[in-house]
Amino acid sequence: MKTKEERIRQLLGMAFKTKSSARSHAIANQILEIDSQIPEALLIKADCTENDKERSEVLTKALEAIDAHGCVNDSDNDLFRLIVNQRLAFTLFALNNFDGAFTACEKVFSILEADDSLSEDFDGYNVTKDLYYRIMIARKEWQKILAETMQDSEHSAGWAYSRLIAAYMLAPGKNKKSLCAKMFWDALIISPQIPFYMLGYAPEPDDNASSKDFDDFNFALMYYDVLSVSDDFFHWFSRGVILFGLLTNRFDAKERDYMIDVIDSLGGYEEYEHMNNIIMERDDTAVIEALAAHKCLTR
């Protein structure tokens, strides 16, 4: 007869191998009936829990279990702390618990700083950093965002959009656009498709889309509402996206006519007409570089 530990190890192996979330959830519950303090089983249960409040409670219990008893395999303790804290950060953010989410993000970074070899098995650093910046936007910590982004050598989409918004909110009124235009084009070149998802100008990726398309879409879901930080920012940002979209032929004929009317209402038609006449290459990078070189959006 198998010992309790052997039975738990066997069930965990089954839970991690199955492709059925319902089956993994059932196995996790079976493990927790044997021992309610198994972090791996609690993590599986949390991943299968749709209610954010309930999920946060299960994840908190998983962290407590790691601290009190450790994982079934002790060597997994720090990796599971990383994973659970990341899940908890996103869950608390969804619950508008920004302070709790921020603390969970900081714990992820602290664990990785203490042992950077863990990054080989943990692929959630970038998305956690994006969430970290997103929380600072929610808390309107504009000075802190600029200070953090100046020290951050990794230029992710979260880095780019956060510093753009922070700079726009802090810049003197008459100089906002001239100071922030280059930051806008820097953000766009990291991933030209993101702002089209953010503004609803591009549909959700289908099942055949690339993983980058899904990453861009998920980022847009996290950041889309930051565009409403001010009406002035939203209109200026929209003007830049539409300008780029028109020049790279991202709109069909019917949409194009509408977008030309919109950019005209936003005060960007002359800029569009000028750039449309001088741009020769229409690939994304060439267009962005031309727009930045001609100081578009600075007025």
C-alpha positions as CSV (number, residue, x, y, z in Angstrom):
1,M,0.0,0.0,0.0
2,K,1.3,3.5,-0.9
3,T,2.1,6.0,1.8
4,K,0.3,9.3,2.0
5,E,3.3,11.1,0.4
6,E,3.5,8.6,-2.4
7,R,-0.2,8.9,-3.2
8,I,0.0,12.7,-3.3
9,R,3.0,12.6,-5.6
10,Q,1.2,10.2,-7.9
11,L,-1.9,12.4,-8.0
12,L,0.2,15.5,-8.6
13,G,1.9,13.8,-11.6
14,M,-1.6,13.0,-13.0
15,A,-2.8,16.5,-12.4
16,F,0.1,18.1,-14.2
17,K,0.0,15.7,-17.1
18,T,-3.7,16.0,-18.0
19,K,-4.8,18.5,-20.6
20,S,-8.3,18.7,-19.1
21,S,-8.7,21.5,-16.6
22,A,-11.8,19.8,-15.1
23,R,-9.8,16.7,-14.5
24,S,-6.8,18.5,-13.0
25,H,-9.3,20.4,-10.7
26,A,-10.9,17.2,-9.6
27,I,-7.5,15.6,-8.9
28,A,-6.4,18.8,-6.9
29,N,-9.5,18.5,-4.8
30,Q,-8.7,14.8,-4.2
31,I,-5.2,15.8,-3.0
32,L,-6.5,18.5,-0.7
33,E,-8.8,16.0,0.9
34,I,-5.7,14.0,1.8
35,D,-3.8,17.1,2.9
36,S,-5.2,20.6,2.7
37,Q,-1.8,22.2,2.8
38,I,-0.3,21.0,-0.5
39,P,0.8,24.2,-2.4
40,E,0.8,22.5,-5.8
41,A,-2.7,21.4,-5.4
42,L,-3.8,24.8,-4.1
43,L,-2.2,26.4,-7.2
44,I,-4.1,24.0,-9.5
45,K,-7.3,24.8,-7.7
46,A,-6.7,28.5,-7.9
47,D,-6.1,28.2,-11.7
48,C,-9.5,26.5,-12.0
49,T,-11.4,29.0,-9.9
50,E,-13.2,31.7,-11.8
51,N,-14.2,34.0,-8.9
52,D,-11.4,36.4,-8.3
53,K,-12.1,36.8,-4.6
54,E,-12.1,33.0,-4.1
55,R,-9.0,32.7,-6.2
56,S,-7.1,35.2,-4.1
57,E,-8.0,33.3,-1.0
58,V,-6.8,30.0,-2.4
59,L,-3.5,31.7,-3.6
60,T,-3.0,33.3,-0.3
61,K,-3.4,29.9,1.4
62,A,-0.9,28.4,-1.1
63,L,1.7,30.9,-0.1
64,E,1.0,30.2,3.6
65,A,1.4,26.5,2.9
66,I,4.8,27.0,1.2
67,D,6.0,29.1,4.1
68,A,4.7,26.6,6.7
69,H,5.4,23.2,5.1
70,G,7.0,23.7,1.6
71,C,6.1,22.1,-1.6
72,V,6.1,18.3,-2.1
73,N,9.5,18.8,-3.7
74,D,11.4,21.2,-1.5
75,S,13.5,22.4,-4.5
76,D,10.3,23.9,-6.0
77,N,9.6,26.2,-3.2
78,D,11.0,29.4,-4.7
79,L,9.6,28.7,-8.1
80,F,6.2,28.1,-6.7
81,R,6.5,31.3,-4.7
82,L,7.2,33.1,-8.0
83,I,4.2,31.6,-9.8
84,V,1.8,32.0,-6.9
85,N,2.8,35.6,-6.3
86,Q,2.4,36.4,-10.0
87,R,-1.1,34.8,-10.1
88,L,-2.0,36.7,-6.9
89,A,-0.8,40.0,-8.3
90,F,-3.1,39.7,-11.3
91,T,-6.0,38.5,-9.2
92,L,-5.7,41.3,-6.7
93,F,-5.4,43.8,-9.6
94,A,-8.7,42.5,-11.0
95,L,-10.2,43.1,-7.5
96,N,-8.9,46.7,-7.6
97,N,-6.6,45.9,-4.6
98,F,-3.7,47.8,-6.1
99,D,-1.6,47.9,-3.0
100,G,-1.8,44.1,-2.6
101,A,-1.1,43.6,-6.3
102,F,1.9,45.9,-6.2
103,T,3.3,44.1,-3.2
104,A,2.9,40.7,-4.9
105,C,4.8,42.1,-8.0
106,E,7.6,43.3,-5.8
107,K,7.8,39.8,-4.2
108,V,8.3,38.3,-7.7
109,F,11.1,40.7,-8.5
110,S,12.7,40.1,-5.0
111,I,12.7,36.3,-5.5
112,L,14.2,36.6,-9.0
113,E,16.9,39.0,-7.7
114,A,17.9,36.6,-5.0
115,D,18.2,33.7,-7.5
116,D,18.2,34.7,-11.2
117,S,18.5,31.1,-12.2
118,L,14.8,30.7,-11.5
119,S,14.1,32.8,-14.6
120,E,14.9,29.8,-16.8
121,D,11.7,28.1,-15.5
122,F,9.6,31.2,-15.0
123,D,8.4,33.0,-18.1
124,G,6.2,35.5,-16.4
125,Y,8.7,38.3,-15.6
126,N,7.8,40.6,-18.5
127,V,4.0,40.4,-18.0
128,T,4.5,41.0,-14.3
129,K,6.6,44.1,-15.0
130,D,3.9,45.4,-17.3
131,L,1.4,44.9,-14.5
132,Y,3.7,46.6,-12.1
133,Y,3.7,49.7,-14.3
134,R,0.0,49.4,-14.9
135,I,-0.6,49.6,-11.1
136,M,1.4,52.7,-10.8
137,I,-0.8,54.3,-13.5
138,A,-3.9,53.3,-11.6
139,R,-2.3,55.0,-8.5
140,K,-1.4,58.0,-10.6
141,E,2.3,57.8,-9.4
142,W,3.6,59.8,-12.4
143,Q,6.9,60.8,-10.8
144,K,7.6,57.3,-9.6
145,I,6.9,55.9,-13.1
146,L,9.4,58.3,-14.7
147,A,12.0,57.5,-12.0
148,E,11.5,53.7,-12.5
149,T,11.4,53.8,-16.3
150,M,14.6,55.9,-16.4
151,Q,16.4,53.1,-14.5
152,D,14.8,50.2,-16.4
153,S,17.1,48.8,-19.1
154,E,14.3,46.5,-20.4
155,H,12.1,48.4,-22.7
156,S,8.8,46.5,-22.8
157,A,5.4,47.7,-23.9
158,G,4.5,48.4,-20.3
159,W,7.6,50.5,-19.9
160,A,6.9,52.5,-23.1
161,Y,3.2,53.2,-22.4
162,S,3.7,54.0,-18.8
163,R,6.4,56.6,-19.3
164,L,4.5,58.1,-22.2
165,I,1.4,58.6,-20.0
166,A,3.4,59.8,-17.0
167,A,5.3,62.3,-19.1
168,Y,2.1,63.6,-20.7
169,M,0.5,64.1,-17.3
170,L,3.4,65.9,-15.9
171,A,4.6,68.0,-18.9
172,P,3.5,71.7,-19.0
173,G,0.4,72.2,-21.0
174,K,1.8,74.0,-24.1
175,N,4.7,71.6,-24.3
176,K,3.0,68.2,-23.8
177,K,2.9,67.2,-27.4
178,S,6.4,68.3,-28.3
179,L,7.9,66.6,-25.3
180,C,5.9,63.3,-25.7
181,A,5.8,62.7,-29.4
182,K,9.0,60.8,-29.6
183,M,7.8,58.6,-26.7
184,F,4.7,57.9,-28.6
185,W,6.6,56.7,-31.7
186,D,9.0,54.7,-29.4
187,A,5.9,52.9,-27.9
188,L,4.5,52.2,-31.3
189,I,7.7,50.7,-32.7
190,I,7.8,48.1,-29.9
191,S,4.6,46.7,-31.2
192,P,2.6,48.6,-33.9
193,Q,-0.5,46.5,-33.4
194,I,-1.1,47.1,-29.7
195,P,-2.8,50.6,-30.1
196,F,-5.2,49.2,-32.6
197,Y,-6.3,46.6,-30.1
198,M,-6.5,49.3,-27.4
199,L,-8.8,51.5,-29.5
200,G,-10.9,48.6,-30.8
201,Y,-9.7,49.2,-34.4
202,A,-8.5,45.6,-34.7
203,P,-10.5,42.4,-33.9
204,E,-9.4,39.9,-31.3
205,P,-6.8,37.4,-32.7
206,D,-8.3,34.2,-34.1
207,D,-7.2,30.7,-33.2
208,N,-4.5,30.7,-35.9
209,A,-2.9,33.9,-34.7
210,S,0.7,33.9,-33.5
211,S,1.6,33.9,-29.8
212,K,2.8,37.5,-30.2
213,D,-0.6,38.5,-31.5
214,F,-2.1,37.1,-28.3
215,D,0.5,38.7,-26.1
216,D,-0.2,42.1,-27.8
217,F,-4.0,41.6,-27.4
218,N,-3.7,40.6,-23.7
219,F,-1.4,43.6,-23.1
220,A,-4.0,45.9,-24.7
221,L,-6.7,44.5,-22.5
222,M,-4.6,45.4,-19.4
223,Y,-3.8,48.9,-20.6
224,Y,-6.7,50.0,-22.9
225,D,-8.5,52.1,-20.2
226,V,-5.4,54.1,-19.4
227,L,-6.1,56.0,-22.6
228,S,-8.9,57.8,-20.8
229,V,-6.5,59.3,-18.2
230,S,-7.5,62.6,-19.8
231,D,-9.6,63.6,-22.8
232,D,-6.7,65.6,-24.3
233,F,-4.4,62.6,-24.1
234,F,-7.0,60.3,-25.6
235,H,-7.6,62.6,-28.6
236,W,-3.8,63.1,-29.2
237,F,-3.1,59.4,-28.9
238,S,-6.0,58.5,-31.2
239,R,-4.7,61.0,-33.8
240,G,-1.3,59.4,-33.8
241,V,-2.7,55.9,-34.2
242,I,-5.1,56.8,-37.0
243,L,-2.3,58.7,-38.8
244,F,-0.1,55.6,-38.7
245,G,-3.0,53.3,-39.6
246,L,-3.9,55.4,-42.7
247,L,-0.3,55.5,-43.8
248,T,0.2,51.8,-43.5
249,N,-3.2,50.9,-45.1
250,R,-4.6,49.2,-42.0
251,F,-8.2,50.3,-42.8
252,D,-10.5,49.1,-45.5
253,A,-12.1,51.6,-48.0
254,K,-15.2,52.3,-45.8
255,E,-13.1,52.6,-42.6
256,R,-10.6,54.8,-44.4
257,D,-13.1,57.4,-45.3
258,Y,-14.4,57.5,-41.7
259,M,-10.9,57.7,-40.2
260,I,-10.0,60.6,-42.5
261,D,-13.0,62.4,-41.1
262,V,-12.0,61.5,-37.6
263,I,-8.4,62.7,-38.0
264,D,-9.6,65.9,-39.5
265,S,-11.8,66.5,-36.5
266,L,-8.7,65.9,-34.3
267,G,-6.7,68.5,-36.2
268,G,-4.4,66.0,-37.9
269,Y,-5.6,66.0,-41.5
270,E,-2.9,68.4,-42.9
271,E,-0.2,66.3,-41.2
272,Y,-1.6,63.1,-42.7
273,E,-1.8,64.7,-46.2
274,H,1.7,65.9,-46.0
275,M,3.2,62.6,-44.8
276,N,1.1,60.7,-47.4
277,N,2.7,62.6,-50.1
278,I,6.3,62.2,-49.0
279,I,6.5,58.7,-47.5
280,M,7.7,56.1,-50.1
281,E,8.1,52.9,-48.1
282,R,4.9,51.7,-46.3
283,D,6.2,49.0,-44.0
284,D,5.6,49.7,-40.3
285,T,9.2,50.5,-39.3
286,A,9.8,52.9,-42.2
287,V,6.6,54.8,-41.6
288,I,7.2,55.1,-37.8
289,E,10.8,56.3,-38.4
290,A,9.5,58.9,-41.0
291,L,6.8,60.1,-38.7
292,A,9.3,60.6,-35.8
293,A,11.9,62.2,-38.1
294,H,9.3,64.8,-39.3
295,K,8.2,65.5,-35.7
296,C,4.6,64.4,-36.2
297,L,2.3,64.8,-33.2
298,T,4.5,67.6,-31.8
299,R,1.7,70.2,-32.4
